[in-house]
Amino acid sequence: MSGALPPEDDFRSPFQVDRDRVLHTTAFRRLQNKTQVFWSGEYDFYRTRLTHSLEVAQIGRSICGWLLASTDDFSPENTIDADLVEAVCLSHDLGHPPFGHAGERSLNHFMAPYGGFEGNAQTLRLLTERIFSQRRTGMDPSRAFVDGILKYKSGWGELKEVEGKEPANHFIYDEQSEYTGWTLGGRAFPGELEVGKVRDSFKSVECQVMDWADDTAYSLNDLADSVRAGFLNEEAIRRWAEKRGLESGPDSPLGDLIRAISRGRIDSFVGHRIGLYVKAARVQETENFLSGLSNRYRFRIVVDQATQAESEIFKQLAFEVVFLSTQLKQLEHKGSMMLRRLWELFHLRYVDQQPVDGQFFQLLPPEQVEEIESVETAGERARLVCDFLAGMTDGYAVRMYQRLFSPGFGSIGDIVG
């Protein structure tokens, strides 16, 4: 990976090239059929990973515009690059598997003997090594772009050693440490940036903008979907607020949400709040071991405390009332079960290299089989099988499961589909 500049006759900046390459990939298009909150394809109005990524990108650009307009020392020539932030925001969910967080937990469990699975680490793997599936290569991203998507910087093995157990999330794969070194210009992390949350807090300013844009979209737009789906209504919010000891009267964030629902104005509520969240961000100069070398580390994003607290309330509301609901947990269980059976079958055939039903027939597409058979270790084979599963859309995973395990599924029409 070189982070090569565009050709001399290319009128785009390197960050516009990063963005455009992402937009035209199969991995990006697949996000339209990957779960955000509710299973994709159930209803037309629910957000998918694709619409979420587009919304995060728009919010990220708006934050950049706001910071340019509101920061005295910023100018069009000296500001946070909105094209870079847009590229980072569009890419931030590329590595997430089918069936949302349930799919991510399942793959991490399956991959525990081989270095784990993490959606953000998988995004990094795609962009640097595998996003162009036909030739199994990365997109030669710019250094600043890679830095922007490196939300977590501790390796799986490092966290396992520190925590004494296999980490559940928030890590990169051990073999990806070269990318953190590359973004740091070959420098090592200083001792005070300990493995885990402390090191993860050391982010480029573009990554911080993406983080707040993601939080904004997650905490507000998911509320709108939950209201339309019938999971959130006035009474459910009041009950939850009372249980949590939170204010839900007229002059509170939850009271504003209740009023918006009662008036049928949830979209206006969300749109207004997004604007407030954008303007709640400001930049602050900071000092660290890279601040004198790069503007990416000279500034940090600071968000108004009241707005941040409100965002956390909305996220907690959605998590406890919607994500933990019986209906969604049943769907999560079903998705996890399908992934588990697919993993067990593919692991037997391709990682353990054992016959299935007494035969060595192929279960995966020829290009996947060829690549898996070209590597030597079980760990490499497992990672490639995991790549295949993680790249599935919800619909493709369901069809693959039905084709292999459902007795009533198997006509020529099913095979073609």
C-alpha positions as CSV (number, residue, x, y, z in Angstrom):
1,M,0.0,0.0,0.0
2,S,1.5,3.3,-1.1
3,G,-1.3,5.9,-0.7
4,A,-0.4,6.9,-4.2
5,L,-1.5,10.3,-5.6
6,P,-4.0,10.5,-8.4
7,P,-2.5,10.7,-12.0
8,E,-1.4,14.1,-13.0
9,D,-4.3,14.6,-15.3
10,D,-6.9,13.8,-12.6
11,F,-8.7,16.9,-11.6
12,R,-9.7,15.4,-8.2
13,S,-7.9,15.7,-4.9
14,P,-6.6,12.5,-3.3
15,F,-9.5,12.5,-0.8
16,Q,-12.1,12.9,-3.6
17,V,-10.5,9.9,-5.3
18,D,-10.8,8.0,-2.0
19,R,-14.5,8.9,-1.8
20,D,-15.2,8.1,-5.4
21,R,-13.5,4.7,-5.2
22,V,-15.6,3.7,-2.2
23,L,-18.9,4.9,-3.8
24,H,-18.3,2.6,-6.9
25,T,-17.5,-0.6,-5.0
26,T,-19.7,-3.7,-4.6
27,A,-19.0,-3.6,-0.9
28,F,-20.7,-0.1,-0.6
29,R,-23.7,-1.2,-2.7
30,R,-24.2,-4.3,-0.5
31,L,-24.9,-2.0,2.5
32,Q,-28.4,-1.5,1.0
33,N,-29.3,-5.0,2.1
34,K,-27.6,-5.0,5.5
35,T,-29.4,-4.5,8.8
36,Q,-29.2,-1.1,10.6
37,V,-31.8,-1.7,13.3
38,F,-34.5,-3.7,11.6
39,W,-33.9,-6.4,9.1
40,S,-33.4,-4.9,5.6
41,G,-36.1,-5.5,3.1
42,E,-39.0,-5.8,5.7
43,Y,-40.4,-2.4,4.9
44,D,-39.4,0.3,2.5
45,F,-38.9,3.1,5.0
46,Y,-36.5,1.5,7.4
47,R,-32.9,2.6,7.3
48,T,-30.3,0.2,6.1
49,R,-26.5,0.4,6.5
50,L,-26.4,2.2,3.2
51,T,-28.9,5.0,4.0
52,H,-27.3,5.3,7.4
53,S,-23.8,5.7,5.8
54,L,-25.2,8.4,3.4
55,E,-26.7,10.3,6.3
56,V,-23.5,10.1,8.4
57,A,-21.6,11.4,5.4
58,Q,-24.0,14.4,5.0
59,I,-23.8,15.2,8.7
60,G,-20.0,14.9,8.6
61,R,-19.8,17.4,5.8
62,S,-22.2,19.7,7.6
63,I,-20.0,19.6,10.7
64,C,-17.0,20.5,8.6
65,G,-18.9,23.5,7.1
66,W,-20.0,24.6,10.6
67,L,-16.5,24.4,11.9
68,L,-15.1,26.4,9.0
69,A,-17.8,29.1,9.5
70,S,-17.4,29.2,13.3
71,T,-13.7,28.8,14.0
72,D,-11.6,32.0,13.8
73,D,-8.4,30.5,12.6
74,F,-10.0,28.3,9.9
75,S,-10.1,29.3,6.3
76,P,-10.9,27.4,3.1
77,E,-7.2,26.7,2.7
78,N,-6.8,25.8,6.4
79,T,-9.7,23.7,7.7
80,I,-10.9,20.1,8.1
81,D,-11.2,18.6,4.6
82,A,-14.8,17.8,4.0
83,D,-14.1,15.4,1.1
84,L,-11.8,13.4,3.4
85,V,-14.5,13.3,6.1
86,E,-17.1,12.3,3.6
87,A,-15.0,9.4,2.4
88,V,-14.4,8.3,6.0
89,C,-18.1,8.5,6.8
90,L,-19.2,6.6,3.7
91,S,-16.7,3.8,4.6
92,H,-17.3,3.5,8.3
93,D,-19.7,0.5,8.1
94,L,-18.3,-1.3,5.0
95,G,-17.0,-4.2,7.1
96,H,-20.1,-4.9,9.0
97,P,-21.6,-8.4,8.4
98,P,-25.2,-9.4,7.8
99,F,-27.8,-9.2,10.7
100,G,-26.3,-6.2,12.4
101,H,-24.5,-6.5,15.7
102,A,-25.7,-10.0,16.2
103,G,-23.8,-11.0,13.1
104,E,-20.7,-9.2,14.4
105,R,-20.9,-11.0,17.7
106,S,-21.3,-14.4,16.0
107,L,-18.4,-14.0,13.7
108,N,-16.2,-12.8,16.5
109,H,-17.1,-15.9,18.5
110,F,-16.4,-18.2,15.5
111,M,-13.1,-16.5,14.8
112,A,-11.8,-16.6,18.5
113,P,-9.2,-19.2,17.7
114,Y,-8.0,-17.2,14.7
115,G,-7.7,-13.6,16.0
116,G,-11.4,-12.5,16.2
117,F,-13.7,-10.5,14.0
118,E,-14.6,-6.8,14.4
119,G,-16.6,-4.7,12.0
120,N,-14.2,-1.7,12.0
121,A,-11.2,-4.0,11.6
122,Q,-13.0,-5.6,8.7
123,T,-13.5,-2.2,7.1
124,L,-9.8,-1.6,7.3
125,R,-9.1,-5.0,5.8
126,L,-11.5,-4.3,2.9
127,L,-10.1,-0.9,2.1
128,T,-6.4,-1.9,2.3
129,E,-6.5,-5.5,1.0
130,R,-9.8,-6.8,-0.5
131,I,-12.4,-4.2,-1.6
132,F,-11.9,-5.0,-5.3
133,S,-13.2,-8.6,-5.1
134,Q,-12.3,-9.7,-8.6
135,R,-8.6,-9.1,-8.1
136,R,-8.4,-9.3,-4.3
137,T,-6.8,-6.0,-3.8
138,G,-7.3,-2.9,-1.7
139,M,-8.0,0.6,-3.1
140,D,-4.6,2.1,-2.4
141,P,-6.1,4.6,0.1
142,S,-4.4,7.8,1.2
143,R,-2.7,7.8,4.6
144,A,-5.1,10.4,6.0
145,F,-8.1,8.3,4.8
146,V,-6.8,5.2,6.6
147,D,-6.1,7.3,9.7
148,G,-9.7,8.5,9.6
149,I,-11.2,5.0,9.6
150,L,-8.9,3.8,12.4
151,K,-11.4,4.2,15.2
152,Y,-9.6,1.6,17.2
153,K,-5.9,1.1,17.4
154,S,-5.3,-1.8,19.8
155,G,-4.6,-5.3,18.4
156,W,-6.7,-8.3,19.3
157,G,-3.8,-10.1,20.9
158,E,-2.7,-7.0,22.8
159,L,-6.2,-6.6,24.3
160,K,-6.4,-10.3,25.1
161,E,-3.1,-10.1,27.0
162,V,-4.2,-7.0,29.0
163,E,-7.8,-8.1,29.7
164,G,-7.0,-11.8,30.2
165,K,-9.8,-12.9,27.9
166,E,-10.7,-12.7,24.2
167,P,-11.9,-9.1,23.5
168,A,-15.6,-8.7,22.5
169,N,-15.0,-5.7,20.2
170,H,-13.0,-2.5,19.6
171,F,-9.8,-3.9,18.2
172,I,-7.9,-4.3,14.9
173,Y,-6.5,-7.7,13.7
174,D,-3.0,-8.4,14.9
175,E,-1.7,-8.4,11.3
176,Q,-3.1,-4.8,10.8
177,S,-0.6,-3.1,13.2
178,E,1.4,-2.1,10.1
179,Y,-1.4,0.3,9.2
180,T,-1.3,2.1,12.5
181,G,2.5,2.4,12.1
182,W,2.0,3.8,8.6
183,T,-0.5,6.4,9.7
184,L,1.9,7.4,12.5
185,G,4.7,7.9,10.1
186,G,6.6,4.9,11.4
187,R,6.4,6.1,15.0
188,A,5.4,3.9,17.9
189,F,2.7,4.8,20.4
190,P,4.2,6.5,23.5
191,G,3.9,4.7,26.8
192,E,1.1,6.8,28.1
193,L,-1.2,5.7,25.3
194,E,-1.9,2.3,26.9
195,V,-3.6,-0.5,25.0
196,G,-7.4,-0.2,25.1
197,K,-9.6,2.9,25.6
198,V,-6.7,5.3,26.2
199,R,-5.1,4.4,22.9
200,D,-8.4,4.4,21.1
201,S,-9.1,7.9,22.3
202,F,-6.1,9.1,20.2
203,K,-7.9,9.7,16.9
204,S,-7.3,12.0,14.0
205,V,-9.7,15.0,13.9
206,E,-11.4,13.6,10.8
207,C,-12.1,10.3,12.7
208,Q,-13.6,12.4,15.5
209,V,-15.9,14.2,13.1
210,M,-17.0,10.9,11.8
211,D,-17.6,9.6,15.3
212,W,-19.9,12.5,16.2
213,A,-21.7,12.4,12.9
214,D,-22.3,8.6,13.5
215,D,-23.5,9.2,17.0
216,T,-25.8,12.0,15.7
217,A,-27.4,9.7,13.0
218,Y,-27.5,6.7,15.3
219,S,-29.2,8.5,18.3
220,L,-31.7,10.5,16.2
221,N,-32.5,8.7,12.9
222,D,-32.9,5.3,14.6
223,L,-35.6,6.9,16.8
224,A,-37.6,7.9,13.8
225,D,-37.5,4.3,12.4
226,S,-38.5,3.0,15.9
227,V,-41.5,5.3,16.0
228,R,-42.7,4.3,12.6
229,A,-42.3,0.6,13.4
230,G,-44.4,1.1,16.5
231,F,-41.7,0.3,19.1
232,L,-41.6,3.8,20.5
233,N,-44.8,5.7,21.4
234,E,-45.6,8.4,24.0
235,E,-46.5,5.9,26.7
236,A,-43.5,3.7,26.2
237,I,-41.2,6.7,26.5
238,R,-42.9,7.9,29.7
239,R,-42.7,4.4,31.3
240,W,-39.0,4.2,30.4
241,A,-38.2,7.7,31.7
242,E,-40.0,6.9,35.0
243,K,-38.2,3.7,35.4
244,R,-34.8,5.4,34.8
245,G,-35.7,8.4,36.9
246,L,-35.5,10.8,34.0
247,E,-37.5,13.9,33.3
248,S,-40.1,13.6,30.5
249,G,-41.9,16.9,31.0
250,P,-42.3,19.7,28.4
251,D,-38.9,21.2,28.9
252,S,-36.9,18.0,28.6
253,P,-35.4,16.2,25.6
254,L,-37.7,13.2,26.1
255,G,-40.7,15.7,26.5
256,D,-39.7,17.2,23.2
257,L,-39.7,13.8,21.6
258,I,-43.1,12.9,23.1
259,R,-44.6,16.1,21.8
260,A,-43.2,15.5,18.3
261,I,-44.7,12.0,18.3
262,S,-48.1,13.2,19.5
263,R,-48.1,15.9,16.7
264,G,-46.9,13.5,14.0
265,R,-43.8,15.6,13.5
266,I,-41.0,13.1,14.2
267,D,-39.2,14.0,10.9
268,S,-39.2,17.7,11.9
269,F,-37.9,16.8,15.4
270,V,-35.0,14.7,14.0
271,G,-34.1,17.3,11.4
272,H,-34.1,20.2,13.9
273,R,-32.0,18.1,16.4
274,I,-29.5,17.2,13.7
275,G,-28.9,20.9,13.1
276,L,-28.4,21.5,16.8
277,Y,-26.0,18.5,17.1
278,V,-23.9,19.8,14.2
279,K,-23.6,23.2,15.9
280,A,-22.8,21.7,19.2
281,A,-19.3,20.7,17.9
282,R,-16.3,23.0,18.1
283,V,-12.5,22.5,17.7
284,Q,-9.9,22.9,20.4
285,E,-6.2,22.9,20.0
286,T,-4.4,20.0,21.8
287,E,-0.9,18.8,22.4
288,N,0.4,15.3,21.8
289,F,3.3,13.6,20.2
290,L,2.0,14.3,16.7
291,S,0.3,17.7,17.1
292,G,3.4,19.5,15.9
293,L,3.7,17.4,12.8
294,S,0.1,17.1,11.5
295,N,-3.0,19.2,11.8
296,R,-4.9,15.9,12.0
297,Y,-3.7,15.7,15.5
298,R,-3.4,19.4,16.3
299,F,-7.1,19.7,17.0
300,R,-9.7,17.7,18.8
301,I,-13.5,17.9,18.5
302,V,-15.3,19.1,21.6
303,V,-19.1,18.6,21.8
304,D,-21.3,20.6,24.1
305,Q,-22.0,18.5,27.3
306,A,-25.7,19.0,27.3
307,T,-26.0,17.8,23.7
308,Q,-23.8,14.9,24.3
309,A,-25.9,13.9,27.4
310,E,-29.1,14.2,25.3
311,S,-27.6,12.0,22.6
312,E,-26.7,9.3,25.2
313,I,-30.3,9.4,26.6
314,F,-31.7,8.9,23.1
315,K,-29.3,6.0,22.4
316,Q,-30.1,4.4,25.7
317,L,-33.8,4.7,25.0
318,A,-33.5,3.0,21.6
319,F,-31.3,0.3,23.1
320,E,-33.4,-0.6,26.0
321,V,-36.9,-0.2,24.5
322,V,-36.2,-1.3,20.9
323,F,-33.0,-3.3,20.5
324,L,-33.7,-5.4,23.6
325,S,-37.3,-6.0,22.6
326,T,-38.5,-9.6,22.2
327,Q,-39.2,-9.1,18.5
328,L,-35.7,-7.9,17.7
329,K,-34.0,-10.4,19.9
330,Q,-35.9,-13.2,18.1
331,L,-34.7,-11.9,14.8
332,E,-31.1,-11.6,16.2
333,H,-31.3,-15.2,17.3
334,K,-32.5,-16.4,13.9
335,G,-29.7,-14.5,12.2
336,S,-27.1,-15.8,14.6
337,M,-28.4,-19.4,14.1
338,M,-28.1,-19.1,10.3
339,L,-24.6,-17.8,10.5
340,R,-23.6,-20.5,12.9
341,R,-24.7,-23.3,10.7
342,L,-23.1,-21.8,7.6
343,W,-19.9,-21.3,9.5
344,E,-19.8,-24.9,10.9
345,L,-20.4,-26.3,7.4
346,F,-17.8,-24.1,5.7
347,H,-15.3,-24.6,8.5
348,L,-15.6,-28.4,8.2
349,R,-15.1,-28.3,4.5
350,Y,-12.6,-25.6,4.0
351,V,-10.7,-24.9,7.2
352,D,-10.6,-28.5,8.5
353,Q,-10.5,-29.7,4.9
354,Q,-12.8,-32.6,5.7
355,P,-15.5,-34.2,3.5
356,V,-19.2,-33.2,3.7
357,D,-21.6,-36.1,3.5
358,G,-18.6,-38.3,2.6
359,Q,-17.6,-36.1,-0.4
360,F,-15.2,-33.3,-1.2
361,F,-17.7,-31.3,-3.3
362,Q,-17.6,-27.5,-3.4
363,L,-20.0,-25.3,-1.4
364,L,-18.6,-21.9,-2.3
365,P,-18.2,-20.0,-5.6
366,P,-15.1,-21.0,-7.6
367,E,-13.2,-17.8,-7.0
368,Q,-13.5,-18.2,-3.2
369,V,-12.6,-21.9,-3.4
370,E,-9.5,-21.1,-5.5
371,E,-8.3,-18.5,-3.0
372,I,-8.9,-20.6,0.1
373,E,-7.1,-23.5,-1.4
374,S,-4.1,-21.3,-2.2
375,V,-3.2,-20.5,1.4
376,E,-1.4,-22.9,3.8
377,T,-2.6,-22.4,7.4
378,A,-6.0,-23.0,9.0
379,G,-6.0,-19.5,10.3
380,E,-5.6,-18.1,6.8
381,R,-8.4,-20.3,5.5
382,A,-10.7,-19.3,8.4
383,R,-10.1,-15.6,7.7
384,L,-11.1,-16.1,4.1
385,V,-14.2,-18.0,5.0
386,C,-15.0,-15.2,7.5
387,D,-14.5,-12.7,4.7
388,F,-17.1,-14.5,2.6
389,L,-19.6,-14.6,5.4
390,A,-19.0,-11.0,6.4
391,G,-19.5,-9.8,2.8
392,M,-22.9,-11.4,2.6
393,T,-26.0,-9.2,2.6
394,D,-28.9,-10.3,4.8
395,G,-30.8,-11.6,1.8
396,Y,-27.9,-13.5,0.4
397,A,-27.2,-15.2,3.8
398,V,-30.9,-16.2,4.1
399,R,-30.9,-17.7,0.6
400,M,-27.6,-19.5,1.2
401,Y,-29.0,-21.0,4.4
402,Q,-32.2,-22.0,2.8
403,R,-30.4,-23.6,-0.2
404,L,-28.2,-25.7,2.2
405,F,-30.5,-26.5,5.0
406,S,-34.2,-26.0,4.1
407,P,-35.9,-29.0,2.6
408,G,-38.6,-26.9,0.9
409,F,-36.0,-24.7,-0.9
410,G,-34.3,-26.1,-3.9
411,S,-36.1,-25.7,-7.2
412,I,-34.2,-24.5,-10.2
413,G,-35.7,-21.1,-9.6
414,D,-34.3,-21.1,-6.1
415,I,-30.9,-22.1,-7.4
416,V,-30.8,-19.4,-10.0
417,G,-32.0,-16.8,-7.4
